[in-house]
Amino acid sequence: MYLTYRVNKTREQFDALARVKKGTLSEILSEVVKTHVASKKEFNELYREIERLDREKTKYFQKFGIVRFNPFGKNEYEQSFALALLDATGTGVVVTSIHTNARSRIYLKEIIRGKSKIELSPEEKNAIQLAIKL
């Protein structure tokens, strides 16, 4: 009785499989194996790409800080700014734009691990600190 049940259950499962795909059991299983191998290859390629992106992500700007200010000490018309763009290690640049009625100036300073070889203004230091806190 039990063996008859198992044979019928196995036949039902095979029939369900055969309805999805046409061919002999050997052909169907061969196709399943090929699909599995192809899927595994795609998975491995995706995994390698994720590892590469994970290694490179520290090189991209991830942190930013911006400070608006008036270079003349007045509180109105704060159109000048210092913008810090840093990667995960605190390396990047700080861009400073000084706006006056007569002209605008833009300065760029390299930042390595939160420090600059060129003296930084208080606004630039503040922008870097804001970026590092992110």
N, C-alpha and C positions, 0 to 999 in steps of 0.2 A: 504494500500500500504506500509506504513512504517513498520507495523508489519510483513508483508511478507518479507520485506528486512531484518529486524533484525533476523527473524527465519532462513532465508537462510544463513545469515552471521554467525550466531551461529552454524549452521549445518556444514558449511565449516570449522570453527575453530575446532569443535569437530572431524570432519573427519581427519583433519590434525593431531590432537593429537592422534587419534586412529590409524593412520598409523604408528606412531612412536612406540606405545605400543599396544599390543593386550589385549583385555579384556573389561569388562564393565567400564562405567564411574567411578563407585564406586571403582573398582579395580585399575584403573589408578590413581585416586586421592589418594587412600591409598598408592600406591607406591611413588607418588610424596611427600606425607607427610613424609613417612619413610626416603626418601632420604634427605629431608630438615632437619629432626631431626638429622640424622647421620652427615650431613654437619655442622650443628650448633655445635654438640659435638666436631667434629674435630677442628673447628674454636676456640672453647673455650680452647681446649688442646693446640693449637698452641699459643694462646694469653697468657696462663699461662707460657708456655715455654719462650716466648719473655720477659715477665716480670721477670722471674728468671734470664735470661741472662743479662737483663738490670741491675738488682741488683748486679750481680756478676762481671760485666765488670770492675768495679773499682779495682778489686783484681788482674787483669792480667797486665803484663808489657805492657804499652802503649807508653812510652816515653823512648828514649835512646839518649845518647850523647857519643861521642868517641873523645878522644884527643890522638894523637900520639906525642911522645916526645923522646928525647935522654937524659937519666939521667945524662950524663956527660956535658951537656950544648952545645955540638956541634950540628950543624944543619944537619949534614949528618947521614944517617942510623938511622932514627927515628923508631926503631922497638919496642920500649916500648910503652905501651898505658894504658889509663884509660878508662874504659867503664862503664857508668852508665845505669842501667836498672830500671826504675821506673814505678809504677802504677799511676792511676789518682790522688792519694793524695800525690804523691812525695815520696812514700815509696818503698823501694827496696834494691838494692845492687849496689856497685861500685866494679868492678873487675879491678885490676891493675896488669899489667905484666911488670916486669923490666927485660930487656934483656941486658946481658953483653957478652963479648967474652967468658968468662969462664962458665957462667950458666945463667939460667932464673929463676926468682922467680915470683910467683903469689900470690896476696893478695886479700882478699875479706872483704869488710866492709859493715855493715848494715847501711841503710839510712832510717830514719823515718821522714817523712814530710820535706825532703830536708836537714836534719841535721844528723850528726853522733856523737856517743859518743866517737869515736876514732878520733884523729886529722887527718885531711885530707890534702893531698899535694895540691899545687896549681893546678896541672893537674887534680886531682880528683874533686876539687871544680869546675873547668872549665867544666868538663864532666857533672857534675850534673846540672850546670847552663844551658848548652846546652840542656839537656834533659827536664828541666822544661819549657824552652821556646817553646817546641813543642806543 
